[in-house]
Amino acid sequence: MIYYYKIQDYQTAGYHFKTCMELEPSFPDNYTHYLDLVVFLGMDKLVSTISAQALTTPGVNKARTFELLGLFYEKQKDWNKSLGYYQEAFMEVTEKDERKDIEDSFKRVRSKMKQKQAYLYFITE
């Protein structure tokens, strides 16, 4: 985690996260950090692989996993998938501060959706 959060050596961090998953796939804390990294880097295939494993591993923070999936699809500008995953995160969350973050994410995505809507103008006399 030091390589990712402090040193920002993403390749080394990814290597360590991947190795940890291979050596101890039932260790729940690794999944959210690894998923955070691959979402940050926009690695599509790894996002789906890691998130699928995370959601079936006991002890993994499902709310955080769904929130990261929402963020990934928000970055991909897939607003509907993003909102769907944020909804799943909201249903799983138990912490007040995390709930607020997810609600802010909802508002942010909805605001982006409104910005993308086409405007129709009608001329009347």
Phi, psi and omega per residue, in radians:
M1 nan -0.528 3.132
I2 -1.066 -0.699 -3.124
Y3 -1.116 -0.573 -3.122
Y4 -1.445 -0.938 -2.984
Y5 -1.456 -0.592 -3.063
K6 -1.771 -0.909 -3.051
I7 -1.488 -0.444 -3.116
Q8 1.056 0.681 3.010
D9 -1.685 1.561 -2.971
Y10 -1.190 -0.608 3.134
Q11 -1.142 -0.800 3.113
T12 -1.154 -0.709 3.109
A13 -1.062 -0.799 3.118
G14 -1.053 -0.712 3.107
Y15 -1.053 -0.794 -3.114
H16 -1.201 -0.720 3.101
F17 -1.090 -0.787 -3.137
K18 -1.108 -0.758 3.131
T19 -1.088 -0.724 3.109
C20 -1.077 -0.728 3.117
M21 -1.118 -0.658 -3.131
E22 -1.248 -0.706 -3.101
L23 -1.345 -0.647 -3.092
E24 -2.443 1.338 -3.082
P25 -1.138 -0.266 -3.138
S26 -1.596 0.031 3.114
F27 -1.374 1.906 -2.972
P28 -1.272 -0.529 -3.030
D29 -1.166 -0.427 -3.092
N30 -1.212 -0.587 -2.978
Y31 -1.097 -0.789 -3.091
T32 -1.192 -0.615 3.116
H33 -1.203 -0.754 3.122
Y34 -1.141 -0.744 3.109
L35 -1.119 -0.688 3.078
D36 -1.007 -0.765 3.136
L37 -1.110 -0.867 -3.067
V38 -1.241 -0.496 3.020
V39 -1.177 -0.779 3.107
F40 -1.005 -0.715 -3.116
L41 -1.486 -0.153 3.102
G42 1.233 0.646 -3.100
M43 -1.581 1.610 -2.994
D44 -0.916 -0.941 -3.045
K45 -1.118 -0.727 3.134
L46 -1.188 -0.585 3.118
V47 -1.034 -0.841 -3.109
S48 -1.201 -0.669 -3.140
T49 -1.147 -0.884 -3.080
I50 -1.174 -0.716 -3.129
S51 -1.149 -0.678 3.110
A52 -1.095 -0.741 3.106
Q53 -1.171 -0.707 -3.112
A54 -1.078 -0.730 -3.071
L55 -1.254 -0.235 3.098
T56 -1.846 0.003 -3.134
T57 -1.678 2.157 3.126
P58 -1.075 2.394 3.074
G59 1.648 -0.173 3.118
V60 -1.299 2.441 3.116
N61 -1.253 1.703 -3.075
K62 -1.144 -0.622 3.130
A63 -1.061 -0.771 3.140
R64 -1.179 -0.655 3.114
T65 -1.092 -0.830 3.111
F66 -1.132 -0.637 3.116
E67 -1.106 -0.734 3.107
L68 -1.158 -0.637 3.062
L69 -1.131 -0.702 3.068
G70 -1.053 -0.747 3.119
L71 -1.123 -0.726 3.129
F72 -1.034 -0.847 -3.121
Y73 -1.262 -0.464 3.029
E74 -1.129 -0.748 3.098
K75 -1.128 -0.519 3.110
Q76 -1.430 -0.053 -3.108
K77 1.115 0.525 3.037
D78 -1.738 1.444 -2.957
W79 -1.083 -0.711 -3.082
N80 -1.168 -0.759 3.084
K81 -1.115 -0.706 3.138
S82 -1.035 -0.854 3.129
L83 -1.095 -0.648 3.108
G84 -1.078 -0.759 3.131
Y85 -1.254 -0.620 3.058
Y86 -1.129 -0.605 3.083
Q87 -1.121 -0.766 3.095
E88 -1.061 -0.730 3.122
A89 -1.081 -0.745 3.140
F90 -1.069 -0.650 -3.136
M91 -1.247 -0.412 -3.109
E92 -1.659 -0.355 -2.986
V93 -1.207 2.521 3.099
T94 -2.181 -0.270 -3.117
E95 -1.626 2.401 -3.100
K96 -1.076 -0.789 -3.118
D97 -1.149 -0.683 3.105
E98 -1.145 -0.671 3.116
R99 -1.066 -0.730 3.118
K100 -1.093 -0.741 3.113
D101 -1.063 -0.727 -3.139
I102 -1.180 -0.710 3.087
E103 -1.082 -0.687 3.078
D104 -1.108 -0.644 3.109
S105 -1.138 -0.730 3.058
F106 -0.955 -0.904 -3.100
K107 -1.050 -0.728 -3.122
R108 -1.092 -0.808 -3.128
V109 -1.171 -0.742 3.118
R110 -1.083 -0.660 3.099
S111 -1.116 -0.719 3.104
K112 -1.145 -0.661 3.111
M113 -1.112 -0.698 3.120
K114 -1.145 -0.633 3.123
Q115 -1.138 -0.510 -3.096
K116 -1.529 -0.210 -3.116
Q117 -1.172 2.457 3.102
A118 -1.367 2.502 3.099
Y119 -1.720 2.368 3.064
L120 -1.894 2.247 3.136
Y121 -1.961 2.360 3.094
F122 -2.058 2.316 3.119
I123 -1.745 2.145 3.110
T124 -2.131 2.612 3.141
E125 -1.993 nan nan
